[in-house]
Amino acid sequence: MEVYQAIAGRRTIRDFAQKEIPAGIIQKILSAGLQAPSNDHLRQWEYILVQDRAQRELLVGKIRHPKDRKGAAAAVNRWGLTIPSQRNVYIEAIPRQSQMLLDAAVLIMPCFFASGDLLHPESLSSLNSFASIWCCIENILVAAASEGIFGVTRIPFEPERKHIRRILKVPAEYEVPCYLALGYPAENAGRLEQYPVSVAEKIHHDCW
Ligand SMILES: Cc1cc2nc3c(=O)[nH]c(=O)nc-3n(C[C@H](O)[C@H](O)[C@H](O)COP(=O)(O)O)c2cc1C
């Protein structure tokens, strides 16, 4: 598939078909991740694939979220969100936060070597290792889309972060930026509309 087609086709999916991804394709997609640019040239990234059901349940056990649309709508109101398409994404997404991770064909926990104190950076460049792992993750999402595989990332809240580290035995110098769930979309999987932005309006010439 042509790269622009894969980029345009990549969409967040939170409802997965019960269909395995062949091991060769998983490896191909993860290999695409490892070809992303990295700040220190070393690509100090690791993937933990959580495929054991009991381990997955344990891992997601600390995720707290409203379980239905009504609860999600109340949260969205509390946060003061007013843009309809954004509200809709949150209202659809919030109740699925645990199940999407449990149902995905593959649950990948990317890890990156985190230089310095990421939560108290001294400068933007202190966050380079964090920025680099997201290049890796986007490569994975685009490569997956080219194979008809889609997914979702979830950023762990603070209590989840500590829990994840403990359950997965992540070494002290590594950090887990997100859960990355991938799979073939369920027949009824929603593909929510992207917020419309126009490239012509985003480009500034010579200054803002
Ligand atoms: C950094 C980042 C964090 C995200 N966090 C979550 C999340 O916690 N839960 C979730 O369901 N989706 C999450 N998403 C997915 C976004 O909701 C989604 O990308 C956005 O609505 C645009 O939709 P699209 O991916 O189909 O273009 C995240 C995406 C990014 C890039």
Ligand as a Chemical Component Dictionary entry (heavy atoms), coordinates in Angstrom:
data_LIG
# 
_chem_comp.id                   LIG 
_chem_comp.type                 NON-POLYMER 
_chem_comp.pdbx_formal_charge   0 
_chem_comp.three_letter_code    LIG 
# 
loop_
_chem_comp_atom.comp_id 
_chem_comp_atom.atom_id 
_chem_comp_atom.alt_atom_id 
_chem_comp_atom.type_symbol 
_chem_comp_atom.charge 
_chem_comp_atom.model_Cartn_x 
_chem_comp_atom.model_Cartn_y 
_chem_comp_atom.model_Cartn_z 
_chem_comp_atom.pdbx_ordinal 
LIG C1  C1  C 0 -0.911 11.092 22.641 1  
LIG C2  C2  C 0 -2.245 10.454 22.421 2  
LIG C3  C3  C 0 -2.980 10.044 23.504 3  
LIG C4  C4  C 0 -4.216 9.423  23.331 4  
LIG N1  N1  N 0 -4.881 8.947  24.430 5  
LIG C5  C5  C 0 -5.983 8.221  24.266 6  
LIG C6  C6  C 0 -6.582 7.589  25.378 7  
LIG O1  O1  O 0 -6.125 7.694  26.537 8  
LIG N2  N2  N 0 -7.697 6.842  25.164 9  
LIG C7  C7  C 0 -8.234 6.687  23.906 10 
LIG O2  O2  O 0 -9.235 5.976  23.766 11 
LIG N3  N3  N 0 -7.690 7.295  22.819 12 
LIG C8  C8  C 0 -6.576 8.030  22.963 13 
LIG N4  N4  N 0 -5.965 8.605  21.879 14 
LIG C9  C9  C 0 -6.599 8.494  20.542 15 
LIG C10 C10 C 0 -7.262 9.816  20.146 16 
LIG O3  O3  O 0 -8.490 9.934  20.807 17 
LIG C11 C11 C 0 -7.471 9.843  18.616 18 
LIG O4  O4  O 0 -6.211 9.745  18.000 19 
LIG C12 C12 C 0 -8.162 11.109 18.160 20 
LIG O5  O5  O 0 -9.488 11.140 18.596 21 
LIG C13 C13 C 0 -8.153 11.269 16.651 22 
LIG O6  O6  O 0 -8.750 10.162 16.017 23 
LIG P1  P1  P 0 -7.963 9.311  14.916 24 
LIG O7  O7  O 0 -6.803 8.637  15.617 25 
LIG O8  O8  O 0 -8.977 8.308  14.405 26 
LIG O9  O9  O 0 -7.485 10.240 13.867 27 
LIG C14 C14 C 0 -4.744 9.239  22.023 28 
LIG C15 C15 C 0 -4.004 9.698  20.929 29 
LIG C16 C16 C 0 -2.768 10.279 21.124 30 
LIG C17 C17 C 0 -1.977 10.730 19.921 31 
# 
loop_
_chem_comp_bond.comp_id 
_chem_comp_bond.atom_id_1 
_chem_comp_bond.atom_id_2 
_chem_comp_bond.value_order 
_chem_comp_bond.pdbx_ordinal 
LIG C1  C2  SING 1  
LIG C2  C3  SING 2  
LIG C2  C16 DOUB 3  
LIG C3  C4  DOUB 4  
LIG C4  N1  SING 5  
LIG C4  C14 SING 6  
LIG N1  C5  DOUB 7  
LIG C5  C6  SING 8  
LIG C5  C8  SING 9  
LIG C6  O1  DOUB 10 
LIG C6  N2  SING 11 
LIG N2  C7  SING 12 
LIG C7  O2  DOUB 13 
LIG C7  N3  SING 14 
LIG N3  C8  DOUB 15 
LIG C8  N4  SING 16 
LIG N4  C9  SING 17 
LIG N4  C14 SING 18 
LIG C9  C10 SING 19 
LIG C10 O3  SING 20 
LIG C10 C11 SING 21 
LIG C11 O4  SING 22 
LIG C11 C12 SING 23 
LIG C12 O5  SING 24 
LIG C12 C13 SING 25 
LIG C13 O6  SING 26 
LIG O6  P1  SING 27 
LIG P1  O7  DOUB 28 
LIG P1  O8  SING 29 
LIG P1  O9  SING 30 
LIG C14 C15 DOUB 31 
LIG C15 C16 SING 32 
LIG C16 C17 SING 33 
# 
